[in-house]
Amino acid sequence: MTNGALPHMVEFRTLAARGIHLKGTLSAERLPRLRDAVLSIVGSVQTEIQFDRDEEGRPIAAIVVVAQVKVACQRCLQELEVVLETSSRLAAVWNDEQAAALPGSLEPLVMAEEVDLWGVVDEELLLALPQFSYHAERDCGVTSGRVVAPALPVEDAERENPFSVLASLKNSDT
C-alpha cells in the first residue's frame, strides 16, 4: 500500500494488474472544478483506491473519497459545512462501446494509457455534491418558506364592493 500524497498521472491497467492499493490526500489546489463549485474546501481530501481485476479480467478500481466543504445554505445564504463521502467501482475502458457493455455495478472510465487521478477524484466529489443544501431549520437564519397572507383589517372587510355598481346595472336592465 502506498500512503501519502495521491499521484497525479498513473497507468491504471498496470496498477490493476499488480493489485496496488493507494491511500493519500489531495489539497484544494489539485481540485479546480470542486473548488469552483463550493465556497471552500476544508482541509485536505482523503482518498483510498484499490486497483484490481474483476472476474472477467477487466481492470477496475474501487475508490473511496471523503472531503469536507463549505457551501451556501440555499435558504439563508450563510456558510454550511457538508461532508462529502463517495465510493465507486470504476472500470477502465477504451471506448463508448466497451462502456455500454459494462455491468451495472461498474462505472466506466474511458481513458488512454494514463489516467489523471486528481481529475477522477475531482469528478467523484462533484457527483457527490448535494443538489440542494440547507441548514437544519432550527439552525437557519430564515424560517421555513411558508408564506401566510396577512389578515385584512376590519375596516377593509366592511368597505363596499367595487363591483356592486355593475350588479346594480345588470339588475336594472331586467
N, C-alpha and C positions, 0 to 999 in steps of 0.2 A: 504494500500500500504506500502510495506517495501522499505526503501530507505537507501543507504549506500553501503557497500561492498557486492558484489554478493556472496551468499552462494555457497559452493563447491558441496556437495552432497545433493540432495533433493529427496523426494518421489513425483515424477511427478504426479501420479494419485491422490494422496491426495491433492496436491496443485490445481489440475484441479477441483476436486470435491468441493473445497472451493472457487474457483474463485479468487485465490491470484494474486496480481499484484506486481511484483518485479521490482525495479529500482535501479541500482547500477553500480559500477565501478569495473574494473579489472586492475591490474597493469601488466606490461610486463612480470614479472616473472611467472605469472599464465598462460601464453600462449606460451608454449615452441615451438610448431610447427610453429606458426606465427613468433615468434622471430627468428627462424632459416631460415625462408623464406624471410625475409626482412633485410635491413641494420639496421633499428632500429624502435622502436615503440615510437611515440612522445606522451608524457603524458599518461593518463590512457584511457582505453576503456570504453565507455558509453554503458550500456545495459539496455533494458527495456523488460520485459517478462510478458505477460498476460496469465495466466493459466485459462482454462475454459473447457467446454464440448461442442461439436458441436450438431447439430440437432439429430444425431443418437446416442448420448451419449458417443462418443469417447473422451478420454482425449486429449486436444490439447493445444498448446502454441503458441501464436503469439509473435515472437521475433524480436526486432529491435536492431541492433548493429552499433555503429559508432566508428571508430578509425582513427587516423592519423598515417601514417607510412612513412618511407623513404625507397625508393627502388633505384636501379641503373637505370639510363636512358640507354636504350639499344642502343642508338646512340652515346653518348659521354662518357658514363660510370660514369658520375657525379651523385651526390645525387639528387633525385627528390621526393618531398613530394606529397603523394597521400592520399586523404580522402576516406576511405572505408565505405560505408553505405550499409547495407543489412537488408532485412526484409523477414521473412519466417513464414509459419504456419506449425508447426510440430505436428504430431500425434503419441502418444505413442502406440507402437505395441509390441507384444511378439515374433513374428517370421516373416519370409520372406513371408509366405502365406498371413498374415494379411496386410503386407506392400504392396503386389501386389494388394490387393483388395481396397486400398485407392483411393478416387477420385483424379484427377489431381491437385486440388487446395491445397492438403496436401502433405507434405514431411514426409516420415516415420522416426521414431526414434525408432529403435529396442533396447529394454532395458530390464533390470531385474527390481528388486524392486526400486532401486535408480538410479538416473542419475547424471552424472558428468556435472554440468552446465558450468564449466570452459572449459571442453572439447568440449561442444556443441558450445560455443562462439568461441573457437579456430577454430573449423571446419567451422563455418559460415564465419569467416573472411578469411580463406584460400580460400574458394569458391568465395569470393568477390574480391580477388586479380586480377588485370587485367593481361591478358596473355602477353601483351607487354606494356612497359612503356616508353614513350618518353616525353622530354621537347617539348614545342612548338618550331617550327623551328627557330623562331627569338631569343629564349632564349637558344638554344642549342649551345654548343661549336663546333659542327660539322655541316657542310652544308648537304643538302639532299644527299641521297646515289646515285644520278645520276652521272655516270662517263662519261666524254666526252673524246674521243680519241684525242690525240694531232695531229695537222695538220702536215703532212710530210714536211720537209724542201724542198725548191725548188730544190736544187741540187740532193736530193734523188729521186725526181719525174722524173728527166731527165736522171737518170742512165739507162744503158742498161738492158733489161730484161734478167735474167739469163737463161730463158727457150728458148730464141731466138736461141740458138745453136741447141736445139732439133728440133725446127721448120725448121731450115735450113737443118738438116739431113733428115727430113721427105720429104721435097721438093726435095732433090737431088735424092731420090730413084725413083721418078716418071719419 
